[in-house]
Amino acid sequence: MALSGMTGFGRAEGVLGAWSWAVEARSVNGRNLDIRFRGPPGFDSLERTAREGGQARFQRGQVTVGLQAKRADAAGQVRINIEQIERYLAAGAPYLADGRAQAPRLDGLLSLRGVVEVAESAETPEALAEVEAAMGASIAAALDALAGARQEEGAALTGVLGGLVDRIAGLVVTAEGLAADQPEALKGRFAKRMTELMGGSEGWEDRLVQEVAVMAVKADVREELDRLAGHVHAARALIAADGAAGRRLDFLTQEFMREANTLCSKSALGALTTVGLDLKAVIEQFREQVQNVE
């Protein structure tokens, strides 16, 4: 399994007997796995089905599973509650007598709560268990569709992340070429300053060599460049590996940025500083895309 994203949508529908339903599963980015379920009354056990199904398929992201179900009512089950109508009429009689209200119409009475009743036919526990099992299968199908959508996003992210890592690698190579010129640049800069301060005095050449050696050590970015190259190799391996890699890529991004910051702070050349800033910009783009990886 290649990289997987954390956003997607899946849907599944089903029908069994008098019941019909639709399941929608969707997810967005999240640092951890958070699964939420919404379903009709009487099918509370399906929450466990949704949670276990999500945990088996995903490791990160906020996953929401919604189940909407309805039951077709058989003909002849609608009943008018005459007793309830009589109660409403008795309660309104004083207002009619005082002229404060008009006589109610039939459609108004029928719209009152408890007047029209629908008697649902009783279903056996076995029949309800079959419906619940079928709904559970639809939940699994919706989660499978969601997983497929997340994998499609992951495939797109693989190309984007790979391109950004290639840009980082190219900037590291450019920085290596520029870093080789730092010792000579430091020597020329310090020699010019000493000449300005001491004029034509002699005997400061040894001092020049010592100071330049100290500055060269402080400005040596070989270690940072080696680490950046190692991080590039690690990033490519994670992008190509199976399984969830989002957390490790996020940590690696922090290491990338740490080395880039040190490179900029040690730079003694304007061109090298520019490359370091470009490097930080690309790493930030990489970090933003990594937030979408499971």
For each residue, the residues with C-beta under 8 A, 3 or more apart:
1: 4 151 242 243
2: 151 154 155 158 240 242
3: 154 155 157 158 161 239 245 293 294
4: 1 58 147 150 151 153 154 244 293 294
5: 8 150 151 152 153 154 156 157 292 293 294
6: 27 28 29 30 60 61 150 153 246 292 293 294
7: 27 28 29 61 149 150 153 292
8: 5 26 27 146 147 148 149 150 152 153
9: 24 25 26 145 146 149
10: 24 25 26 141 142 143 144 145 146 147 148 149
11: 22 23 24 25 142 145
12: 22 23 138 139 141 142 145
13: 20 21 22 23 138
14: 20 21 22 23 134 135 137 138
15: 19 20 21
16: 19 130 131 134
17: 127 130 131
18: 71 72 73 74
19: 15 16 69 70 71 72 131
20: 13 14 15 69 70 72
21: 13 14 15 67 68 69 70 135 138
22: 11 12 13 14 67 68 138
23: 11 12 13 14 65 66 67 68 135 138 139 141 142
24: 9 10 11 65 66 142
25: 9 10 11 63 64 65 66 139 142 143 145 146
26: 8 9 10 63 64 146
27: 6 7 8 30 58 61 62 63 64 146 150
28: 6 7 61 62
29: 6 7 61 62 291 292
30: 6 27 33 34 60 61 62
31: 60
32: 60
33: 30 54 55 58 59 60 61 63
34: 30 61 62 63
35: 50 51 54 55 63 64 65
36: 62 63 64 65
37: 46 47 50 51 64 65 66 67
38: 64 65 66 67
39: 43 44 46 47 66 67 69
40: 43 67 68 69
41: 44
42: 128
43: 39 40 46 67 69 132 135
44: 39 41 47
45: 48 49 132
46: 37 39 43 49 50 67 132 135 136 139
47: 37 39 44 50 51
48: 45 51 52
49: 45 46 52 53 136 139 140
50: 35 37 46 47 53 54 65 139 143
51: 35 37 47 48 54 55
52: 48 49 55 56
53: 49 50 56 57 139 140 143
54: 33 35 50 51 57 58 63 65 143
55: 33 35 51 52 58
56: 52 53
57: 53 54 143 144 146 147
58: 4 27 33 54 55 61 63 147 150 294
59: 33 244 294
60: 6 30 31 32 33 244 246 247 294
61: 6 7 27 28 29 30 33 34 58 150 294
62: 27 28 29 30 34 36
63: 25 26 27 33 34 35 36 54 58 146
64: 25 26 27 35 36 37 38
65: 23 24 25 35 36 37 38 50 54 139 142 143
66: 23 24 25 37 38 39
67: 21 22 23 37 38 39 40 43 46 135 138 139
68: 21 22 23 40
69: 19 20 21 39 40 43 135
70: 19 20 21
71: 18 19 120
72: 18 19 20
73: 18 77 78 118 120
74: 18 77 121
75:
76:
77: 73 74 118 119 120 121
78: 73 116 117 118 119
79: 116 117 118 119
80: 85 110 115 116 117
81: 84 85 114 115 116 117
82: 85 86
83: 86 87
84: 81 87 88 112 114 115
85: 80 81 82 88 89 109 112 115
86: 82 83 89 90
87: 83 84 90 91
88: 84 85 91 92 104 109 112 115
89: 85 86 92 93 104
90: 86 87 93
91: 87 88
92: 88 89 95 96 101 104
93: 89 90 96 97
94: 97 98
95: 92 98 100 101
96: 92 93 99 100 101 102 103
97: 93 94
98: 94 95
99: 96
100: 95 96
101: 92 95 96
102: 96
103: 96
104: 88 89 92 108 109
105: 108 109
106: 109 110
107: 110 111
108: 104 105 111 112
109: 85 88 104 105 106 112 115
110: 80 106 107 115 116
111: 107 108 115
112: 84 85 88 108 109 115
113:
114: 81 84 117
115: 80 81 84 85 88 109 110 111 112
116: 78 79 80 81 110
117: 78 79 80 81 114
118: 73 77 78 79
119: 77 78 79
120: 71 73 77
121: 74 77
122:
123: 127 128
124: 127 128
125: 128 129
126: 129 130
127: 17 123 124 130 131
128: 42 123 124 125 131 132
129: 125 126 132 133
130: 16 17 126 127 133 134
131: 16 17 19 127 128 134 135
132: 43 45 46 128 129 135 136
133: 129 130 136 137
134: 14 16 130 131 137 138
135: 14 21 23 43 46 67 69 131 132 138 139
136: 46 49 132 133 139 140
137: 14 133 134 140 141
138: 12 13 14 21 22 23 67 134 135 141 142
139: 12 23 25 46 49 50 53 65 67 135 136 142 143
140: 49 53 136 137 143 144
141: 10 12 23 137 138 144 145
142: 10 11 12 23 24 25 65 138 139 145 146
143: 10 25 50 53 54 57 65 139 140 146 147
144: 10 57 140 141 147 148
145: 9 10 11 12 25 141 142 148 149
146: 8 9 10 25 26 27 57 63 142 143 149 150
147: 4 8 10 57 58 143 144 150 151
148: 8 10 144 145 151 152
149: 7 8 9 10 145 146 152 153
150: 4 5 6 7 8 27 58 61 146 147 153 154 294
151: 1 2 4 5 147 148 154 155
152: 5 8 148 149 155 156
153: 4 5 6 7 8 149 150 156 157 292
154: 2 3 4 5 150 151 157 158 293 294
155: 2 3 151 152 158 159
156: 5 152 153 159 160
157: 3 5 153 154 160 161 289 292 293
158: 2 3 154 155 161 162 239
159: 155 156 162 163
160: 156 157 163 164 289
161: 3 157 158 164 165 235 239 249 286 289 290 293
162: 158 159 165 166 236 239
163: 159 160 166 167
164: 160 161 167 168 282 285 286 289
165: 161 162 168 169 232 235 236 239 286
166: 162 163 169 170
167: 163 164 170 171 282
168: 164 165 171 172 228 232 235 256 279 282 283 286
169: 165 166 172 173 229 232
170: 166 167 173 174
171: 167 168 174 175 275 278 279 282
172: 168 169 175 176 225 228 229 232 279
173: 169 170 176 177
174: 170 171 177 178 275
175: 171 172 178 179 221 225 228 263 272 275 276 279
176: 172 173 179 180 225
177: 173 174 180
178: 174 175 181 182 269 271 272 275
179: 175 176 182 221 222 225 272
180: 176 177
181: 178 184 185 269
182: 178 179 185 186 216 219 220 221 267 268 269 272
183: 186 187 212 216 219
184: 181 187 188
185: 181 182 188 189 268 269
186: 182 183 189 190 212 215 216 219 268
187: 183 184 190 191 208 212
188: 184 185 191 192
189: 185 186 192 193 268
190: 186 187 193 194 208 211 212 215
191: 187 188 194 195 208
192: 188 189 195 196
193: 189 190 196 197
194: 190 191 197 198 204 207 208
195: 191 192 198 199
196: 192 193
197: 193 194
198: 194 195 201 204
199: 195
200:
201: 198 204
202: 205
203: 206 207
204: 194 198 201 207 208
205: 202 208 209
206: 203 209 210
207: 194 203 204 210 211
208: 187 190 191 194 204 205 211 212
209: 205 206 212 213
210: 206 207 213 214
211: 190 207 208 214 215
212: 183 186 187 190 208 209 215 216
213: 209 210 216 217
214: 210 211 217 218
215: 186 190 211 212 218 219 268
216: 182 183 186 212 213 219 220
217: 213 214 220
218: 214 215 266
219: 182 183 186 215 216 266 267 268
220: 182 216 217 223 266
221: 175 179 182 224 225 262 263 266 267 272
222: 179 225 226
223: 220 226 227
224: 221 227 228 259 262 263 266
225: 172 175 176 179 221 222 228 229 263
226: 222 223 229 230
227: 223 224 230 231 255 259
228: 168 172 175 224 225 231 232 256 259 260 263 279
229: 169 172 225 226 232 233
230: 226 227 233 234
231: 227 228 234 235 252 255 256 259
232: 165 168 169 172 228 229 235 236
233: 229 230 236 237
234: 230 231 237 238 252
235: 161 165 168 231 232 238 239 249 252 256 286
236: 162 165 232 233 239 240
237: 233 234 240 241
238: 234 235 241 245 248 249 252
239: 3 158 161 162 165 235 236 245 249
240: 2 236 237
241: 237 238 245
242: 1 2
243: 1
244: 4 59 60 247 293 294
245: 3 238 239 241 248 249 293 294
246: 6 60 249 250 290 291 293 294
247: 60 244 250 251
248: 238 245 251 252
249: 161 235 238 239 245 246 252 253 290 293
250: 246 247 253 254 287 290 291
251: 247 248 254 255
252: 231 234 235 238 248 249 255 256
253: 249 250 256 257 283 286 287 290
254: 250 251 257 258
255: 227 231 251 252 258 259
256: 168 228 231 235 252 253 259 260 283 286
257: 253 254 260 261 280 283 284 287
258: 254 255 261 262
259: 224 227 228 231 255 256 262 263
260: 228 256 257 263 264 276 279 280 283
261: 257 258 264 265 280
262: 221 224 258 259 265 266
263: 175 221 224 225 228 259 260 266 267 272 276 279
264: 260 261 267 273 276 277 280
265: 261 262
266: 218 219 220 221 224 262 263
267: 182 219 221 263 264 272 273 276
268: 182 185 186 189 215 219 272
269: 178 181 182 185 272 273
270: 273 274
271: 178 274 275
272: 175 178 179 182 221 263 267 268 269 275 276
273: 264 267 269 270 276 277
274: 270 271 277 278
275: 171 174 175 178 271 272 278 279
276: 175 260 263 264 267 272 273 279 280
277: 264 273 274 280 281
278: 171 274 275 281 282
279: 168 171 172 175 228 260 263 275 276 282 283
280: 257 260 261 264 276 277 283 284
281: 277 278 284 285
282: 164 167 168 171 278 279 285 286
283: 168 253 256 257 260 279 280 286 287
284: 257 280 281 287 288
285: 164 281 282 288 289
286: 161 164 165 168 235 253 256 282 283 289 290
287: 250 253 257 283 284 290 291
288: 284 285 291
289: 157 160 161 164 285 286 292 293
290: 161 246 249 250 253 286 287 293
291: 29 246 250 287 288
292: 5 6 7 29 153 157 289
293: 3 4 5 6 154 157 161 244 245 246 249 289 290
294: 3 4 5 6 58 59 60 61 150 154 244 245 246
